[in-house]
Amino acid sequence: MTTSELDRAAARPSPPRRRAARPPAAAVFGAGVWAGVALLTVALRDRQPVTYTPVVAVLCAAVAAATLAAVALAPARARHRGPWVAAAGYWFAFWELATAKLDLLRPPYFTSPQGLAEAFWNDRALLADSFVNSLRLLVLGFAIGAASGLVAGVAMGWAPRADYWAHPILMTIGPVPGAAWLPLILVIFPTSYSGAVFMMSVSVWFPVTVLTRSGVMSVRRAYYDVAQTLGAGTRYLIWRVALPAALPQIFTGLFMGLGASFITLVIAELLGVKNGLGWYIEWTKGWAAYPRMYCAIVLMIVFCGGAMAALFRVRNRVLRWQKDLVRW
């Protein structure tokens, strides 16, 4: 090998070395925090009259075991969520110490993890029934509001005549909160349940209509020209050009409508509908059964967070082509 060949070989960049994946230390530490909480729960004496201490300790140990399993099976995800796991463990330890162990936060207004677990188990049937009723009402109201909003938004965004007549009505009725229609709903609708569905539909309909209309109107004219050059008709332009191009704004409207539907759902169940999580919260508050009320609030958090996460998954699936263009 000549000197020039040696020089070229030395100047050739070497392939980058793969950095060894760092172990998710925060997740491992979080698992240790939860294991320590489990030991703390069974080691310290309870100063409040609680009976579900072994159950709470087992649940804490299960969280620690699940975190270690995530470290082994999905280290990247465990590394990302590890700090939150540790922070949740510290918060749970504070809650356990402040209630059951040190009796700083006393019943009836505050409850311990043991009291919450006992309330969940004793009232599990009614809680499950309330959860299902709230889910049914949310799905029905959201589906009607989203479907009507899509139809109205596409019609207004596509047809100038429809927009001329419908836009003043939209801007007059739409901004009114759904709860403001409650006195009229109690008079017009035959049942409180049908009135609640209407309230939720209106709260979803407005943002979906506004964002769908805006999305359809903002589609570039060049897209229509290219499709018409290839022989596309009106139906093709609406379904294959306008709607796909407006999907990002449509999903923004769906997210706004879903958030508004949560508020309307709770108001409807608190004031009229005789079932659901909102009704359960009001009913248990009237009896000063605060541990059971907290159970419903926890389920409400799971309920709303799960619905929002499901819509995010649908958005990510439908708009997966956007990931290289927009940072989510």
C-alpha positions, 0 to 999 in steps of 0.5 A: 500500500502506497503512502497516498493510499495510507493517507486516504485510509487514515482520512476516511471517517470511521463509522460512528460507535453506537452508544450503549443504552443507559439503564433507566435509573430513574425507573429503577429508583421509582420502583425502589420508592414504591417498594419502600412505601409498601414496607412503610405501610405495613411497618408503621402502626395505623393511628386511624381505624383502617382495615385495608392496610395489607391491600394497600401494601400489596398494591404498592408492591405491585406497582414496584414489580410492574415498574421493574418489568417495564425496565426489562421489557420496555427500557426506553418507555421506562426511562421516559416515565421513571421520574414520574413513577418516583414522584408518584411514590413520594406523593403516595408516601406523604398521603399515607403518612399524613392520614393513616399513620400520623392522623394529620388529615382526619376524616370525614373530609380527608381519607387514607389510601386504605379508606379509599380502597375500602370505599371502592370495594364496598361500593364497586357495583354502583360505581361501575354502573355510574361509570358505564352510564357516564360513558354511554352519555358521553359517547352518545352526546359526543357522537351526535355533536361531532357528526352534526358539526362535521356536516355543518362545517363542510357545508358552510366551508364548501357552499357560500350560500350555506355559509351565508345563512348558517354563519350568523346562526352559528355565531349566535347560538354556538358561543352560549355555554351548554349549561345556559340552555338548562332551564329551556331544556327542562321545559322542552325535552321529555326526560332529563337524559334526552336534555343532557344529550342535547346539551352535550351535543351543542357543546361539541357541535360549535367547536367542531363546526367552526374548525371544520369550516375553517379547515375546508375554507383554507384548502389551497385552490391548487389542490382542487385544480389538479384534481379537476384536471384529472376529472374529479367531480364535486363528491370526489373533491369534498371527500378526497381533497377537502376533508383530508386536507382539513383533518388537522383542524377538524381534530383540533375541533374534536379535542375542544369539543371533547373538553367541553363535553366533560364539563357539560357531562358533569353539569348535566349529571349534577343537576338533572340526570339521575345516574352517572359519576356526576350524580354519584358525586352529588349524592355521596356529598349530600350524605357526607360520604367523602371517601366514596365521593373521592372514588367517583372523582378518581374514576372521573379522572380515569374516565376523562383521561382515557377518552382524551388518550383514545382520541389522541391515538385516533389522531396519531393513526389518521394523521401519521403522515404529518409526523415528519412535517409537524412536531407533536 
